[in-house]
Amino acid sequence: MLYLFRTYRDNKPALYSVFMLVGIFGVRFLIEFFKEPEGMIFFGVVSKTQMLNVPFILLGFVLFLFMRAGKLNYKT
């Protein structure tokens, strides 16, 4: 993570945030398959806790698309 931040912080803004959002919430989504179900089950497979992770994963992908399109330029 530190390597990504030091290497790409100037040329690719938001790459670190994209990696954090998709990485952390993606792993949380996968870990929930191994835990005891604690909430409602959607579609017979996905728990309520997993559904709470989905918006953050999608936000990471949308942020990645904006970054790739070059719409996240800022001056520090």
N, C-alpha and C positions, 0 to 999 in steps of 0.2 A: 504494500500500500504506500509506503514511504517512497519507494522507487517511482511509482506512478505519479505521485504528487510532485516530486522534484523534477521529473523528466518532462511532464506534459502540462504543468500549471500555466505556462505562458502561451504555448501554441494551441492548446485544446482546453479552453475553459469548460468546466463542468464535467470533465471526464472522471475526476475523482468522485464527484457526487453521483454520477451515473453508476459507477462501480459499487459504491457504498449502497445505494438504493437497491439495485438489482442483486448484488451479492448477499447482503444481509437478509433482506426479505425473501430472497429465493431460497436460501438455506433454511430459514425459519419455516417456509412453506413445506420443504421436503422433510424436515424433522417432525412436523406434525403428523406425518403418515405413521410414525413409529410410536407416538404417544397414545395414551388411552383417550378415546373421544370424550370431550367434556361439554360440547354444545350441540346445537342442531347440525344435522348432516345434510348437505345440499347435494343433489344429484346422486345420492347413494354412496359417494366416495369422499367428497370434500367437506371438511368441518367448518364451523363458523370462524374459528381462529385462522384457518387457511384463507378463507374469503376476506378477512381483514388485511391480509398481506398482499392480496392481488392489486389493489389500487396503487400501492407504493412501487410494486414491480412495474406496472404500466407507466407510472410517472417516470421511472428511470428510463424506460424505452423511449418515451416521448421526449424526454430531455436529451437522450442520445441522438434522436432524429433532428432536433433543433441544433445540436452541436455540429452534426455532420453537415447540415445545410448552411452553417456559418452564420446563424442568426443570434448567437450568443457572444457577441464581441463586446468587450468592455475594457475600459482603461483604468488602471489602478494608480 
